[in-house]
Amino acid sequence: MKNEIVESSIRNIINDDSFKTAMNDIIQLHTEMILNSDIEDKEVREIAYIKIKVVNEVLSHLQSIADGDKINKAKWNI
């Protein structure tokens, strides 16, 4: 029961339009930092790239938690 609550809560968060917009804004900000950086700003680009990767990893992890009930239900159907 507790996992269902967590999965449901996480699903509500990741499907929330404000949350999606905020995450996309972060990714867009760092993408623009990469695109607008000077050729010598290798470190700035690397840090921006890492931040984008972290946001994507967090979103993937949250999605896997939210999909946990789908996976569990699918197990019982096999």
C-alpha positions as a Python dict, from the first residue, in 0.01 Angstrom:
ca = {
    (1, 'M'): (0, 0, 0),
    (2, 'K'): (277, 244, 88),
    (3, 'N'): (452, 193, -248),
    (4, 'E'): (126, 267, -427),
    (5, 'I'): (101, 599, -244),
    (6, 'V'): (459, 688, -333),
    (7, 'E'): (411, 582, -695),
    (8, 'S'): (88, 778, -718),
    (9, 'S'): (243, 1087, -560),
    (10, 'I'): (547, 1074, -788),
    (11, 'R'): (322, 1019, -1091),
    (12, 'N'): (120, 1329, -994),
    (13, 'I'): (438, 1534, -964),
    (14, 'I'): (595, 1430, -1293),
    (15, 'N'): (267, 1478, -1478),
    (16, 'D'): (215, 1825, -1329),
    (17, 'D'): (246, 2094, -1598),
    (18, 'S'): (428, 2334, -1364),
    (19, 'F'): (685, 2067, -1277),
    (20, 'K'): (734, 1978, -1644),
    (21, 'T'): (779, 2345, -1731),
    (22, 'A'): (1029, 2397, -1451),
    (23, 'M'): (1237, 2095, -1558),
    (24, 'N'): (1226, 2200, -1923),
    (25, 'D'): (1330, 2553, -1823),
    (26, 'I'): (1633, 2417, -1640),
    (27, 'I'): (1732, 2205, -1938),
    (28, 'Q'): (1676, 2496, -2177),
    (29, 'L'): (1882, 2732, -1960),
    (30, 'H'): (2181, 2500, -1959),
    (31, 'T'): (2141, 2418, -2327),
    (32, 'E'): (2158, 2790, -2403),
    (33, 'M'): (2469, 2817, -2186),
    (34, 'I'): (2631, 2551, -2404),
    (35, 'L'): (2517, 2710, -2729),
    (36, 'N'): (2618, 3061, -2628),
    (37, 'S'): (2951, 2977, -2467),
    (38, 'D'): (3279, 3096, -2610),
    (39, 'I'): (3508, 2841, -2766),
    (40, 'E'): (3744, 2865, -2469),
    (41, 'D'): (3466, 2801, -2216),
    (42, 'K'): (3507, 2425, -2216),
    (43, 'E'): (3450, 2400, -1840),
    (44, 'V'): (3126, 2600, -1859),
    (45, 'R'): (2995, 2366, -2130),
    (46, 'E'): (3095, 2056, -1936),
    (47, 'I'): (2923, 2177, -1620),
    (48, 'A'): (2608, 2271, -1813),
    (49, 'Y'): (2609, 1930, -1983),
    (50, 'I'): (2645, 1753, -1648),
    (51, 'K'): (2353, 1953, -1505),
    (52, 'I'): (2134, 1854, -1801),
    (53, 'K'): (2232, 1490, -1752),
    (54, 'V'): (2148, 1507, -1382),
    (55, 'V'): (1802, 1654, -1450),
    (56, 'N'): (1736, 1381, -1708),
    (57, 'E'): (1854, 1109, -1468),
    (58, 'V'): (1631, 1241, -1190),
    (59, 'L'): (1334, 1253, -1427),
    (60, 'S'): (1406, 898, -1545),
    (61, 'H'): (1431, 776, -1187),
    (62, 'L'): (1105, 943, -1091),
    (63, 'Q'): (938, 795, -1400),
    (64, 'S'): (1059, 447, -1305),
    (65, 'I'): (911, 489, -956),
    (66, 'A'): (583, 613, -1104),
    (67, 'D'): (575, 316, -1342),
    (68, 'G'): (637, 69, -1059),
    (69, 'D'): (271, -23, -1027),
    (70, 'K'): (243, -81, -1402),
    (71, 'I'): (540, -315, -1385),
    (72, 'N'): (399, -501, -1085),
    (73, 'K'): (58, -539, -1251),
    (74, 'A'): (224, -664, -1569),
    (75, 'K'): (414, -929, -1370),
    (76, 'W'): (88, -1080, -1250),
    (77, 'N'): (-53, -1090, -1603),
    (78, 'I'): (230, -1305, -1736),
}
